[in-house]
Amino acid sequence: MISAAPAHASYQPAISPTATGYGGAVSSVDPTVTAVGLEVLRRGGNAVDAAIAAAATIGVTEPFSAGIGGGGFFVYYDARTRRVHTIDGREAAPASMRENSFQNPDGTALNFNAARVSGLSVGVPGTPAIWEAAADRWGSRRLGELLRPAADVADRGFTVDATFNAQVAANAAIFGQFDSSAELYLPGGAPPAVGSTFRNPDLADTYRLIGKRGTDVFYSGAIARDIAATVQDPPVSDTPIGTWPHQIRPGGMTVRDLARYEARFPAPTRSDYRGLDVYGMATPSSGGAAVGEALNILEGYDLGALDDADALHRYLEASALAFADRNRYVGDHTRRAVLDELLSDRFAASRRCVISASSALPKPVAPGALGDRGCASAAAAVPDTDNSISTTHLTVADKWGNVVSFTFTIEQIGGAGIVVPGRGILLNNELTDFNFTPTQGTAADPNLPGPGKRPRSSMSPTIVLKDGKPFVAVGSPGGATIITTVLQILVNRIDLGMSLPEAVAAPRASQRNSATPQAEPAFIAAYGPELTALGHPAFTSTAEIGAATAIEFGRNGQLTAVAEPVRRGTGAAGVVRSGR
C-alpha cells in the first residue's frame, strides 16, 4: 500500500531543482508532487504508477494548471520492449459544437474571456481516461491505490504559497461569479492567505469514488451527470463577488458526450536527429510534428561550430518555419501521411533552403508547399494564436528503465473558472484552443471547432533515445511556447555543449512565426543586439517562458533529474537514492 502523502510520511526525500542518483527519479513543479512520486517508486511501483499518483497530486496542489477537469498527452517508454507508446487524452468537443460556435452572429470572433468563462469552452475531460488506460496497460498498482495519496493531501490540506495565492487573486473576479468556485477558492470573500492551509474535501471524495468504482463513474455515472449539469447550467451566483463584464453562456455538453469519450493510442511521431531518435505526440498535439520538423531543419547545420548568436538565429528561423507549417496543416483530423511529410528530410530541406545566414526572414513566413521540391512555399496566411498558458509537466523514470513524459492541462490559469458543485473539480476551457474564425486564408483551417473534435495542442512531451535506450525525457507547460521551450532545451543539450541543468536554466526565446517574438530579459540582454542586427524583430520581454522538467539517463543506471532553478518559484527534482 502506498503511503498517504509524503508531508505526513516517515520518508522525506531530499528535493531540489537538480538531483542525481539511482533507483528512479521524478521531476515536477511541486515538492509534494515529486515526493509522492518518489514514495511510489520506493515502495516498488513503476514509472507509470508514480506518474499517475504524482499527476493526481498536482490536481490538488496546482489545481489552476491541471487536474481531472482537463486533459493531456502521455508518452511512455517500455524498457522491456524498447518501444515508445502514447496516449491521447485531449479534451473533446460535445456533439453540439459547430465551426461557428465561438462566433458572434455577424461572423466575428467572440471575445476570448467571454468564450473562456462559460460552459461553451468546456471540453469532455480526458485526464481520468489517461490514468486508467496507463494503469491498466503498463502499471503495477490499482488506480484506487494510486489516487489515495492525492486524496489524503486534499483532505489534510497543504500550505498556501505566494503562487497559489496570486493565481486565486488573478482569477478572483471569475471565481466570484460562481457559488461553487467562490466557496472553495474565496473563503470569506478573499483568496486563501499565504501560510494558511488549503483543503479540498470534495475532490478527495471524488478521487476515492473513482478509485473505488473506476472511471465509469466519471464518464457515465454520478460525476458525469454533475459535470454535464454544471456545463449546461453554470452555477452563477445571485450574490457574486466582484464584477464580470461578459454574459456567462451555457454549454451543450451532455452525459452522452462524456460516455462516448475514449482515450486514443496513436503511434508516436519520430524524427532522427544526429543519430538520436526523438519521439513525441501525434495529433491533436502539434508538438511532435513541430519539434521534429524544426530539428530536421537544424540538422543541416553544425550548430556547435557556430557562435551563439548565429546558432540561435537558425533556431529562431527553424521555429518560425515549423510554426507556419503547423498552423496550416496540423489539427485533430490531419492524415498521418501529412505528418510523415512534415517530418521528412526532403520537406526539411525545402524549408532550410529559405534560411539565410546573414538575414532573418520577414515574419510571418508562408507555410511550405507539401509535395514540392526546392524552396516552394504555399500562399501566406495569418498565424493563429494558442491562448493556453497554464499547463504542467511530469517526468518520471523507474529502476527498470521505464520512462514517462506527461503533459496535462486545463488551459488558462484557472480554466473556465467553474467548479463542479460537490465534486471539487475545476473545469477546463480547452475548447478555446480551437481557432474561433478561419486563419488560413483560402486554404482549409485544420483547427476550427467541430462535433467530437479535439482542439489542437502545443503540448510536447518528448522522449529521446540513443541506441534504443533513453537519453533524455523532457516537457514543459506554456501554451504555444511549449514547442519552442522543448526545442531550445534539446538544441542546448545536444548541440551547444550544455549539461541538462544548464540547458533547462538557460534564458529562452520563442519565435512562433510572429512579428513580435518573445524572450526572457536575460536572453535579450545577451543576444538581442546581434539578432536584431540580423533582421529579427525586436523581442517582447517576458519574465518567464515555460517551466520544464526533464531527466537524463547516464551510465550504469545513473539518473539526473532536472527542474527549473528559478522559473515558477523553482521546481522539484528528486531521485530514489543518491548512491548505488
C-alpha positions as CSV (number, residue, x, y, z in Angstrom):
1,M,0.0,0.0,0.0
2,I,1.3,3.5,-0.9
3,S,1.6,5.9,2.0
4,A,-0.7,8.8,2.3
5,A,1.3,12.0,1.5
6,P,5.0,12.4,2.0
7,A,4.2,15.5,4.0
8,H,2.9,13.1,6.6
9,A,5.0,10.1,5.8
10,S,8.2,9.0,7.7
11,Y,10.2,9.1,4.5
12,Q,11.3,12.6,3.5
13,P,13.4,12.6,0.3
14,A,15.8,15.5,-0.4
15,I,14.2,17.5,-3.2
16,S,15.9,20.4,-5.2
17,P,15.9,21.7,-8.8
18,T,18.6,19.1,-9.7
19,A,19.1,15.6,-8.3
20,T,21.5,12.9,-9.4
21,G,21.3,9.3,-8.3
22,Y,19.8,5.8,-8.9
23,G,16.7,3.7,-8.5
24,G,14.3,6.1,-10.1
25,A,13.6,9.8,-10.5
26,V,10.8,12.3,-10.5
27,S,10.8,15.9,-11.7
28,S,7.8,18.2,-11.3
29,V,6.9,21.8,-10.5
30,D,6.0,21.0,-6.8
31,P,7.8,19.4,-3.9
32,T,4.8,17.5,-2.6
33,V,4.1,16.1,-6.0
34,T,7.7,14.9,-6.6
35,A,7.7,13.4,-3.1
36,V,4.5,11.4,-3.8
37,G,6.0,10.0,-7.0
38,L,9.2,9.1,-5.2
39,E,7.3,7.3,-2.5
40,V,5.5,5.2,-5.1
41,L,8.9,4.3,-6.6
42,R,10.4,3.5,-3.3
43,R,7.6,1.1,-2.5
44,G,8.1,-0.9,-5.7
45,G,5.8,0.9,-8.1
46,N,6.9,1.6,-11.6
47,A,7.2,4.9,-13.6
48,V,3.6,4.7,-14.7
49,D,2.3,4.2,-11.2
50,A,4.4,7.1,-9.9
51,A,3.3,9.4,-12.8
52,I,-0.4,8.7,-12.1
53,A,0.0,9.3,-8.3
54,A,2.0,12.4,-8.9
55,A,-0.4,13.8,-11.5
56,A,-3.3,13.3,-9.2
57,T,-1.5,15.2,-6.5
58,I,-0.8,18.1,-8.9
59,G,-4.6,18.2,-9.4
60,V,-4.7,19.1,-5.7
61,T,-1.7,21.4,-5.2
62,E,-1.7,23.0,-8.6
63,P,-5.4,23.0,-9.5
64,F,-5.3,26.1,-11.7
65,S,-2.9,24.3,-14.1
66,A,-4.1,20.8,-14.3
67,G,-6.5,18.2,-12.8
68,I,-9.3,15.7,-13.6
69,G,-11.3,18.5,-15.2
70,G,-8.8,18.7,-18.0
71,G,-6.7,16.5,-20.3
72,G,-3.3,15.9,-21.7
73,F,-0.8,13.6,-23.5
74,F,1.2,10.7,-22.1
75,V,4.4,9.4,-23.7
76,Y,5.8,6.1,-22.3
77,Y,9.0,4.2,-23.0
78,D,8.7,0.5,-22.2
79,A,12.1,-0.8,-21.2
80,R,11.2,-4.4,-21.8
81,T,10.2,-4.0,-25.4
82,R,12.2,-0.8,-26.1
83,R,9.1,0.7,-27.7
84,V,7.6,4.2,-27.2
85,H,3.8,4.4,-26.7
86,T,1.5,7.4,-26.4
87,I,-2.0,8.1,-25.0
88,D,-4.1,11.0,-26.3
89,G,-6.3,12.2,-23.5
90,R,-7.1,15.6,-25.1
91,E,-10.4,17.1,-24.3
92,A,-13.2,16.6,-26.9
93,A,-15.9,19.0,-28.1
94,P,-19.5,17.9,-27.4
95,A,-21.7,16.8,-30.3
96,S,-23.3,20.2,-30.3
97,M,-20.1,22.1,-31.3
98,R,-20.1,23.7,-34.7
99,E,-17.5,25.7,-36.7
100,N,-19.2,29.0,-35.7
101,S,-19.7,28.2,-32.1
102,F,-17.2,30.8,-31.0
103,Q,-18.5,33.5,-33.3
104,N,-20.9,36.4,-32.9
105,P,-24.0,36.5,-35.2
106,D,-22.1,38.7,-37.6
107,G,-19.3,36.1,-38.0
108,T,-16.7,37.9,-35.9
109,A,-14.9,36.0,-33.1
110,L,-16.3,36.1,-29.6
111,N,-14.2,38.0,-27.1
112,F,-11.8,35.4,-25.6
113,N,-12.8,36.0,-22.0
114,A,-16.5,35.8,-22.9
115,A,-15.8,32.4,-24.5
116,R,-13.5,31.2,-21.8
117,V,-15.7,31.8,-18.7
118,S,-18.7,29.8,-19.9
119,G,-19.9,26.3,-20.4
120,L,-19.2,26.8,-24.1
121,S,-15.5,26.4,-23.6
122,V,-15.5,23.2,-21.6
123,G,-14.4,20.0,-23.4
124,V,-15.0,16.5,-22.2
125,P,-12.1,15.9,-19.8
126,G,-9.6,13.2,-20.7
127,T,-7.2,13.0,-17.7
128,P,-9.1,10.3,-15.9
129,A,-9.1,8.2,-19.0
130,I,-5.4,8.6,-19.4
131,W,-4.8,7.4,-15.8
132,E,-7.0,4.4,-16.1
133,A,-5.6,3.4,-19.6
134,A,-2.0,3.8,-18.5
135,A,-2.6,1.9,-15.2
136,D,-4.3,-1.0,-17.0
137,R,-1.7,-1.3,-19.8
138,W,1.6,-0.7,-18.0
139,G,1.1,0.0,-14.3
140,S,1.6,-2.4,-11.5
141,R,-0.9,-0.9,-9.0
142,R,-4.7,-0.4,-8.9
143,L,-5.9,3.0,-9.8
144,G,-7.6,3.4,-6.4
145,E,-4.3,2.8,-4.7
146,L,-2.6,5.4,-6.9
147,L,-5.2,8.1,-6.1
148,R,-5.0,7.6,-2.4
149,P,-2.0,9.9,-1.7
150,A,-3.7,12.8,-3.6
151,A,-7.0,12.2,-1.8
152,D,-5.1,12.4,1.5
153,V,-3.4,15.6,0.5
154,A,-6.7,17.1,-0.5
155,D,-8.3,16.1,2.8
156,R,-5.4,17.1,5.1
157,G,-4.5,20.2,3.1
158,F,-1.3,21.9,2.2
159,T,0.3,25.2,2.9
160,V,-0.7,28.0,0.6
161,D,2.3,29.7,-1.1
162,A,2.6,33.0,-2.8
163,T,2.0,31.5,-6.3
164,F,-1.3,29.8,-5.2
165,N,-2.5,33.0,-3.6
166,A,-1.6,35.1,-6.6
167,Q,-3.3,32.7,-9.0
168,V,-6.5,32.9,-7.0
169,A,-6.3,36.7,-6.8
170,A,-5.8,36.9,-10.5
171,N,-9.0,34.8,-11.0
172,A,-11.0,36.3,-8.1
173,A,-13.5,38.2,-10.4
174,I,-14.1,34.9,-12.3
175,F,-14.3,32.6,-9.3
176,G,-16.6,35.1,-7.6
177,Q,-19.2,34.7,-10.3
178,F,-19.9,31.1,-9.3
179,D,-21.1,29.9,-5.9
180,S,-19.2,26.6,-6.0
181,S,-15.9,28.3,-7.1
182,A,-16.2,31.2,-4.6
183,E,-16.9,28.7,-1.7
184,L,-13.7,26.8,-2.5
185,Y,-11.3,29.5,-3.6
186,L,-12.5,32.7,-2.0
187,P,-13.3,31.7,1.7
188,G,-14.6,34.8,3.4
189,G,-14.6,36.6,0.1
190,A,-10.9,36.7,-0.4
191,P,-8.1,34.4,-1.7
192,P,-6.6,32.0,0.9
193,A,-3.8,33.7,2.8
194,V,-0.2,32.7,2.2
195,G,0.7,30.3,5.0
196,S,-2.8,29.1,5.6
197,T,-3.9,25.5,5.0
198,F,-6.0,24.8,1.9
199,R,-8.2,21.8,1.7
200,N,-10.5,20.3,-1.0
201,P,-12.5,17.5,0.7
202,D,-14.9,17.3,-2.2
203,L,-12.1,16.5,-4.6
204,A,-10.8,13.9,-2.0
205,D,-14.2,12.2,-2.1
206,T,-14.2,12.4,-5.9
207,Y,-10.8,10.7,-6.1
208,R,-11.9,8.0,-3.7
209,L,-15.1,7.4,-5.6
210,I,-13.2,7.0,-8.9
211,G,-10.7,4.7,-7.1
212,K,-13.5,2.5,-5.9
213,R,-15.7,2.4,-9.0
214,G,-13.3,3.2,-11.8
215,T,-13.6,5.9,-14.4
216,D,-17.1,4.7,-15.4
217,V,-18.5,6.8,-12.6
218,F,-16.8,9.8,-14.1
219,Y,-17.8,9.2,-17.7
220,S,-21.3,7.6,-17.3
221,G,-22.2,7.8,-13.7
222,A,-23.0,10.3,-11.0
223,I,-19.9,12.5,-11.7
224,A,-20.8,12.6,-15.4
225,R,-24.3,13.8,-14.5
226,D,-22.9,16.6,-12.3
227,I,-20.3,17.7,-14.9
228,A,-23.0,17.9,-17.7
229,A,-25.4,19.8,-15.4
230,T,-22.7,22.3,-14.5
231,V,-21.7,22.9,-18.1
232,Q,-25.3,23.3,-19.3
233,D,-26.3,25.5,-16.3
234,P,-23.3,27.1,-14.8
235,P,-23.8,27.8,-11.0
236,V,-23.8,31.6,-11.4
237,S,-24.2,33.3,-8.1
238,D,-27.1,35.6,-7.2
239,T,-24.6,37.5,-5.0
240,P,-21.3,37.5,-7.0
241,I,-18.0,38.6,-5.5
242,G,-16.8,41.3,-7.8
243,T,-18.0,42.1,-11.3
244,W,-17.6,40.3,-14.7
245,P,-18.3,42.2,-17.9
246,H,-19.4,39.3,-20.0
247,Q,-22.5,37.1,-20.3
248,I,-21.8,33.7,-18.9
249,R,-23.0,31.3,-21.6
250,P,-24.2,27.7,-21.1
251,G,-22.5,24.9,-23.0
252,G,-24.0,21.9,-24.8
253,M,-22.1,19.0,-23.2
254,T,-24.3,16.1,-22.3
255,V,-23.9,12.9,-20.3
256,R,-23.8,11.1,-23.7
257,D,-20.8,13.2,-24.7
258,L,-19.0,12.1,-21.6
259,A,-20.0,8.4,-22.1
260,R,-18.6,8.5,-25.6
261,Y,-15.2,9.7,-24.6
262,E,-12.3,7.3,-25.2
263,A,-8.6,7.7,-24.8
264,R,-6.7,7.2,-28.1
265,F,-3.4,5.4,-28.6
266,P,-1.8,6.9,-31.7
267,A,1.7,5.9,-32.8
268,P,4.2,8.5,-31.7
269,T,5.9,10.9,-34.0
270,R,9.5,10.1,-34.7
271,S,12.4,12.1,-36.1
272,D,16.1,11.2,-36.3
273,Y,18.4,14.0,-35.0
274,R,22.1,13.5,-35.1
275,G,21.7,9.8,-34.6
276,L,19.2,10.1,-31.8
277,D,15.5,9.1,-32.1
278,V,13.2,11.8,-30.9
279,Y,9.7,10.6,-30.1
280,G,6.7,12.9,-29.4
281,M,2.9,13.2,-29.7
282,A,0.9,13.0,-32.9
283,T,-2.3,14.9,-33.5
284,P,-4.2,16.6,-32.0
285,S,-0.9,17.7,-30.5
286,S,1.2,19.7,-32.8
287,G,4.2,19.3,-30.6
288,G,5.7,16.1,-32.1
289,A,5.4,17.5,-35.6
290,A,6.7,21.0,-34.9
291,V,9.6,20.0,-32.7
292,G,10.5,17.2,-35.1
293,E,10.3,19.4,-38.2
294,A,12.4,22.2,-36.6
295,L,15.1,19.6,-35.6
296,N,15.2,18.2,-39.1
297,I,15.8,21.7,-40.4
298,L,18.5,22.4,-37.9
299,E,20.2,19.1,-38.6
300,G,21.6,20.7,-41.8
301,Y,23.8,23.0,-39.7
302,D,26.8,22.3,-37.4
303,L,25.3,24.4,-34.7
304,G,28.1,23.6,-32.3
305,A,30.7,25.2,-34.6
306,L,28.8,28.5,-34.8
307,D,28.9,31.3,-32.3
308,D,25.9,31.5,-30.0
309,A,24.1,34.3,-31.9
310,D,24.4,32.5,-35.3
311,A,23.2,29.2,-33.8
312,L,20.2,31.0,-32.1
313,H,19.4,32.8,-35.4
314,R,18.9,29.4,-37.1
315,Y,16.9,28.1,-34.1
316,L,14.6,31.1,-34.4
317,E,14.2,30.7,-38.1
318,A,13.6,26.9,-38.0
319,S,11.0,27.5,-35.3
320,A,9.1,30.1,-37.3
321,L,9.0,27.8,-40.3
322,A,7.8,24.9,-38.3
323,F,5.0,27.0,-36.8
324,A,3.9,28.2,-40.3
325,D,3.6,24.6,-41.3
326,R,1.9,23.5,-38.1
327,N,-0.7,26.3,-38.4
328,R,-1.5,25.4,-42.0
329,Y,-1.6,21.6,-41.8
330,V,-1.9,20.2,-38.3
331,G,-5.2,19.6,-36.5
332,D,-7.2,16.8,-35.0
333,H,-8.1,15.2,-38.3
334,T,-4.8,15.6,-40.1
335,R,-3.9,12.5,-42.0
336,R,-0.9,10.6,-40.9
337,A,0.6,10.9,-44.4
338,V,0.7,14.7,-43.9
339,L,2.5,14.3,-40.6
340,D,5.0,12.0,-42.2
341,E,5.6,14.6,-45.0
342,L,6.2,17.3,-42.4
343,L,8.7,15.1,-40.6
344,S,10.5,14.0,-43.8
345,D,14.1,15.0,-44.5
346,R,13.0,16.1,-48.0
347,F,10.5,18.6,-46.6
348,A,13.0,19.9,-44.1
349,A,15.5,20.5,-46.9
350,S,12.9,22.5,-48.8
351,R,12.4,24.7,-45.7
352,R,16.0,25.0,-44.7
353,C,16.9,26.4,-48.1
354,V,14.9,29.6,-47.5
355,I,17.0,30.4,-44.4
356,S,19.8,33.0,-44.9
357,A,22.9,33.0,-42.7
358,S,23.0,36.8,-42.8
359,S,19.4,38.0,-42.5
360,A,16.2,36.9,-40.9
361,L,13.1,36.1,-42.9
362,P,10.3,38.7,-42.7
363,K,7.6,37.4,-40.3
364,P,5.2,35.8,-40.6
365,V,6.6,33.4,-43.2
366,A,4.4,31.4,-45.5
367,P,3.9,27.7,-44.9
368,G,5.8,25.2,-47.1
369,A,4.1,23.5,-50.1
370,L,3.6,19.8,-49.4
371,G,4.9,17.5,-52.1
372,D,7.1,20.1,-53.8
373,R,10.8,20.0,-54.0
374,G,13.1,23.0,-53.8
375,C,12.1,26.1,-51.9
376,A,8.4,26.4,-52.9
377,S,6.0,28.0,-50.4
378,A,2.3,27.9,-50.2
379,A,0.2,31.1,-50.0
380,A,0.8,33.2,-47.0
381,A,-1.7,33.0,-44.1
382,V,-2.4,34.8,-40.8
383,P,-0.8,33.0,-37.9
384,D,-3.3,31.6,-35.4
385,T,-3.0,32.1,-31.6
386,D,-2.7,29.5,-28.9
387,N,-4.1,31.1,-25.7
388,S,-3.2,28.3,-23.4
389,I,-0.8,29.5,-20.7
390,S,-1.5,27.1,-17.9
391,T,-0.2,23.5,-18.1
392,T,2.1,21.3,-16.1
393,H,4.6,18.6,-17.0
394,L,5.9,15.5,-15.1
395,T,9.0,13.4,-16.0
396,V,9.4,10.0,-14.3
397,A,11.8,7.1,-14.6
398,D,12.0,3.9,-12.6
399,K,14.7,1.4,-11.7
400,W,13.8,-0.9,-14.6
401,G,14.4,1.8,-17.2
402,N,10.7,2.7,-17.9
403,V,10.1,6.4,-18.6
404,V,7.1,8.7,-18.6
405,S,6.9,12.1,-20.1
406,F,3.4,13.5,-19.3
407,T,2.0,17.0,-20.1
408,F,-1.5,17.9,-19.0
409,T,-3.6,21.0,-18.5
410,I,-6.9,22.8,-18.0
411,E,-5.8,25.6,-20.5
412,Q,-5.9,29.0,-18.9
413,I,-4.7,29.5,-15.3
414,G,-8.0,28.7,-13.6
415,G,-9.6,27.0,-16.6
416,A,-13.2,28.1,-17.2
417,G,-13.3,29.2,-13.6
418,I,-16.2,26.8,-12.8
419,V,-16.0,24.3,-10.0
420,V,-18.5,21.3,-10.2
421,P,-20.6,21.7,-7.1
422,G,-19.9,18.9,-4.6
423,R,-17.1,17.4,-6.6
424,G,-14.2,19.9,-6.2
425,I,-13.4,19.7,-9.9
426,L,-12.2,22.9,-11.7
427,L,-13.4,22.6,-15.3
428,N,-11.2,23.3,-18.3
429,N,-11.7,25.9,-21.0
430,E,-9.8,23.8,-23.5
431,L,-12.2,24.4,-26.4
432,T,-10.9,27.9,-26.7
433,D,-7.8,26.3,-28.2
434,F,-9.8,26.0,-31.4
435,N,-9.5,28.8,-33.9
436,F,-12.6,30.9,-33.5
437,T,-12.6,32.0,-37.1
438,P,-10.6,30.7,-40.2
439,T,-6.9,31.7,-40.1
440,Q,-5.5,30.2,-43.3
441,G,-6.9,32.5,-46.0
442,T,-8.4,30.4,-48.8
443,A,-6.9,27.2,-47.5
444,A,-8.7,25.0,-45.1
445,D,-8.1,25.7,-41.4
446,P,-7.4,22.4,-39.6
447,N,-8.2,23.7,-36.2
448,L,-11.8,25.0,-36.4
449,P,-14.3,23.6,-33.9
450,G,-16.5,20.6,-34.8
451,P,-18.6,17.9,-33.1
452,G,-16.4,15.5,-31.2
453,K,-13.3,17.2,-32.4
454,R,-10.3,17.7,-30.2
455,P,-8.6,21.1,-30.3
456,R,-5.0,21.4,-31.5
457,S,-2.5,21.5,-28.7
458,S,1.1,22.6,-28.4
459,M,1.9,20.1,-25.6
460,S,5.2,18.4,-26.5
461,P,6.0,15.5,-24.1
462,T,9.2,14.1,-25.6
463,I,11.5,11.1,-25.1
464,V,14.8,10.9,-26.9
465,L,16.5,7.5,-27.4
466,K,20.1,6.7,-28.1
467,D,20.8,3.3,-29.5
468,G,17.3,2.2,-28.4
469,K,17.7,3.3,-24.8
470,P,16.5,6.6,-23.1
471,F,18.9,9.5,-23.3
472,V,16.6,12.5,-22.3
473,A,13.0,12.9,-21.5
474,V,11.6,16.4,-21.3
475,G,8.5,18.6,-21.5
476,S,7.1,21.9,-20.3
477,P,4.0,24.0,-19.8
478,G,3.5,27.3,-21.6
479,G,0.9,27.2,-24.4
480,A,2.5,27.6,-27.8
481,T,5.8,28.3,-26.1
482,I,6.0,24.7,-25.1
483,I,7.2,23.8,-28.5
484,T,10.0,26.3,-28.5
485,T,10.9,25.5,-24.9
486,V,11.4,21.8,-25.7
487,L,13.2,22.6,-28.9
488,Q,15.6,25.0,-27.3
489,I,16.4,22.7,-24.4
490,L,17.2,19.9,-26.9
491,V,19.4,22.2,-29.0
492,N,21.1,23.4,-25.9
493,R,21.8,19.9,-24.7
494,I,22.6,18.1,-27.9
495,D,24.3,20.9,-30.0
496,L,25.6,23.7,-27.7
497,G,27.5,21.7,-25.2
498,M,25.4,22.4,-22.2
499,S,24.7,19.9,-19.4
500,L,21.0,19.2,-18.9
501,P,20.7,21.5,-15.8
502,E,22.3,24.3,-17.9
503,A,20.1,23.6,-20.9
504,V,17.0,23.9,-18.7
505,A,18.2,27.0,-16.9
506,A,19.4,28.9,-20.0
507,P,17.5,32.0,-21.0
508,R,14.8,31.4,-23.6
509,A,13.3,33.0,-26.7
510,S,10.2,31.9,-28.5
511,Q,9.6,32.7,-32.2
512,R,6.2,31.3,-33.3
513,N,6.1,32.9,-36.8
514,S,5.3,36.2,-35.3
515,A,6.4,39.8,-35.9
516,T,6.6,40.1,-32.1
517,P,8.7,37.2,-30.8
518,Q,9.1,36.8,-27.0
519,A,12.3,36.4,-25.0
520,E,13.3,36.5,-21.4
521,P,15.2,39.6,-20.2
522,A,18.5,37.6,-19.8
523,F,18.2,36.4,-23.4
524,I,17.5,39.9,-24.7
525,A,20.5,41.3,-22.8
526,A,22.8,38.6,-24.1
527,Y,21.7,38.2,-27.7
528,G,19.2,40.8,-28.6
529,P,21.5,43.3,-30.3
530,E,23.2,40.7,-32.5
531,L,19.9,39.1,-33.5
532,T,18.1,42.3,-34.3
533,A,21.2,43.3,-36.4
534,L,20.4,40.1,-38.5
535,G,16.8,41.4,-39.0
536,H,15.0,39.6,-36.3
537,P,12.1,41.7,-34.9
538,A,12.6,43.3,-31.5
539,F,11.8,40.9,-28.8
540,T,8.9,41.4,-26.4
541,S,10.3,40.9,-22.9
542,T,8.6,38.2,-21.0
543,A,9.5,37.4,-17.4
544,E,9.4,33.6,-17.9
545,I,8.9,31.2,-20.8
546,G,8.0,27.6,-19.8
547,A,8.6,25.6,-16.7
548,A,10.4,22.5,-17.9
549,T,11.1,19.2,-16.2
550,A,13.5,16.6,-17.6
551,I,15.6,13.5,-16.8
552,E,18.8,12.4,-18.4
553,F,20.0,8.8,-18.4
554,G,23.7,8.2,-17.8
555,R,25.9,5.2,-17.5
556,N,25.2,2.3,-15.1
557,G,21.7,3.4,-14.3
558,Q,22.6,6.9,-13.1
559,L,19.8,9.5,-13.5
560,T,19.9,13.2,-13.5
561,A,16.5,14.8,-12.7
562,V,16.2,18.5,-13.5
563,A,13.5,21.1,-12.8
564,E,13.6,24.8,-13.1
565,P,16.0,26.5,-10.7
566,V,14.1,29.8,-10.8
567,R,11.1,29.8,-13.1
568,R,7.7,29.4,-11.3
569,G,9.4,29.7,-8.0
570,T,11.7,26.7,-8.7
571,G,10.7,23.2,-9.5
572,A,11.3,20.0,-7.6
573,A,13.5,17.1,-8.8
574,G,14.3,14.0,-6.8
575,V,15.9,10.5,-7.0
576,V,15.1,7.4,-5.0
577,R,18.6,7.2,-3.7
578,S,21.8,9.3,-4.2
579,G,24.2,6.4,-4.3
580,R,24.2,2.9,-5.9
